Amino acid sequence: MKFIDPRIRWDSTQNKEPGYFDGLYDVSCLAHSIIANCILKTSVNNCKSDQLKMFFDWSMELLNKYNNSYSLGEKNRYIIYLACCLLGNLRYVEFTPNKDSFMRTVYAVAYLIEQI
């Protein structure tokens, strides 16, 4: 049996460290948890662009705190990780209990992808 981690190779650079996990993924998971809960708790019926910008700006500030000299590839990888984490919410009723929260999540993912 083999464990396949898609993060083992990125930006044309292979990491040869066994057990390597990308710290950007961990930071994106933290941003995901906070953003997902904000989406869930918001009373807004749809995600307004200023709210999406606020989520994105906040997530980028978190990335800056982790590493303020990241490359364009690292930034894009972080955004992709965050978008994938949010897409995972669409499978769970507790994160998307109704159509509004489902659509807010979809809008947030679309906004993130536009930033790449």
C-alpha positions as CSV (number, residue, x, y, z in Angstrom):
1,M,0.0,0.0,0.0
2,K,1.3,3.5,-0.9
3,F,0.3,6.8,0.6
4,I,-0.1,9.4,-2.2
5,D,0.2,13.0,-1.2
6,P,-0.4,15.3,-4.1
7,R,1.5,18.0,-2.2
8,I,4.8,16.1,-2.4
9,R,5.7,17.9,-5.7
10,W,4.8,21.4,-6.6
11,D,6.3,24.3,-8.5
12,S,8.5,21.7,-10.4
13,T,10.4,21.1,-7.2
14,Q,10.2,17.7,-5.5
15,N,10.6,17.5,-1.8
16,K,12.7,14.6,-0.8
17,E,11.9,14.7,2.9
18,P,9.9,11.6,4.0
19,G,6.6,12.4,5.6
20,Y,6.6,15.9,4.1
21,F,3.4,17.9,4.5
22,D,3.0,21.4,3.1
23,G,2.7,24.0,5.8
24,L,0.6,26.1,3.4
25,Y,-2.0,23.4,3.5
26,D,-2.2,23.6,7.3
27,V,-2.5,27.4,7.2
28,S,-5.3,27.2,4.6
29,C,-7.1,24.7,6.8
30,L,-7.1,27.2,9.6
31,A,-8.4,30.0,7.3
32,H,-11.0,27.5,6.0
33,S,-12.3,26.8,9.4
34,I,-12.8,30.4,10.3
35,I,-14.3,31.4,6.8
36,A,-16.6,28.4,6.8
37,N,-18.0,29.3,10.2
38,C,-18.5,32.9,9.1
39,I,-20.3,31.7,6.0
40,L,-22.5,29.4,8.1
41,K,-23.3,32.1,10.7
42,T,-23.9,35.0,8.4
43,S,-27.4,36.4,8.1
44,V,-26.8,37.7,4.6
45,N,-28.9,35.9,2.0
46,N,-26.1,36.0,-0.6
47,C,-22.4,36.6,-0.4
48,K,-21.7,40.2,-1.4
49,S,-18.5,41.0,-3.1
50,D,-17.3,43.1,-0.2
51,Q,-17.8,40.2,2.2
52,L,-15.9,37.9,-0.2
53,K,-13.1,40.4,-0.5
54,M,-13.0,40.6,3.3
55,F,-12.7,36.8,3.5
56,F,-10.0,36.8,0.9
57,D,-8.0,39.7,2.5
58,W,-8.2,38.0,5.9
59,S,-7.0,34.7,4.5
60,M,-4.1,36.5,2.8
61,E,-3.2,38.3,6.0
62,L,-3.0,34.9,7.7
63,L,-0.7,33.7,4.9
64,N,1.4,36.9,5.4
65,K,1.7,36.0,9.1
66,Y,2.9,32.5,8.2
67,N,5.3,33.7,5.5
68,N,5.5,37.2,4.3
69,S,7.9,36.4,1.5
70,Y,5.9,33.8,-0.4
71,S,6.3,33.3,-4.1
72,L,3.5,33.6,-6.6
73,G,3.4,29.8,-6.9
74,E,3.0,29.5,-3.1
75,K,0.2,32.1,-3.1
76,N,-1.7,30.3,-5.8
77,R,-1.1,26.9,-4.1
78,Y,-2.5,28.4,-0.8
79,I,-5.6,29.7,-2.6
80,I,-6.2,26.4,-4.3
81,Y,-5.9,24.6,-1.0
82,L,-8.3,27.0,0.6
83,A,-10.8,26.6,-2.3
84,C,-10.6,22.8,-2.0
85,C,-11.2,22.9,1.7
86,L,-14.3,25.1,1.2
87,L,-15.5,22.8,-1.6
88,G,-15.3,19.9,0.9
89,N,-18.0,21.7,3.0
90,L,-20.6,21.1,0.2
91,R,-20.8,17.5,1.2
92,Y,-21.8,18.1,4.8
93,V,-25.2,19.3,6.0
94,E,-23.8,20.8,9.1
95,F,-21.7,23.2,7.0
96,T,-24.3,23.8,4.3
97,P,-27.6,23.3,6.1
98,N,-29.6,25.2,3.5
99,K,-29.5,26.5,0.0
100,D,-28.2,30.0,1.1
101,S,-25.2,28.6,2.9
102,F,-24.5,26.2,0.1
103,M,-24.5,29.1,-2.4
104,R,-22.5,31.4,-0.2
105,T,-19.8,28.6,-0.1
106,V,-19.9,28.3,-3.9
107,Y,-19.6,32.1,-4.3
108,A,-16.6,32.1,-1.9
109,V,-14.9,29.4,-3.9
110,A,-15.5,31.1,-7.2
111,Y,-14.1,34.4,-5.7
112,L,-11.0,32.6,-4.5
113,I,-10.3,31.0,-7.9
114,E,-10.7,34.4,-9.6
115,Q,-7.8,35.7,-7.4
116,I,-5.3,33.3,-9.1
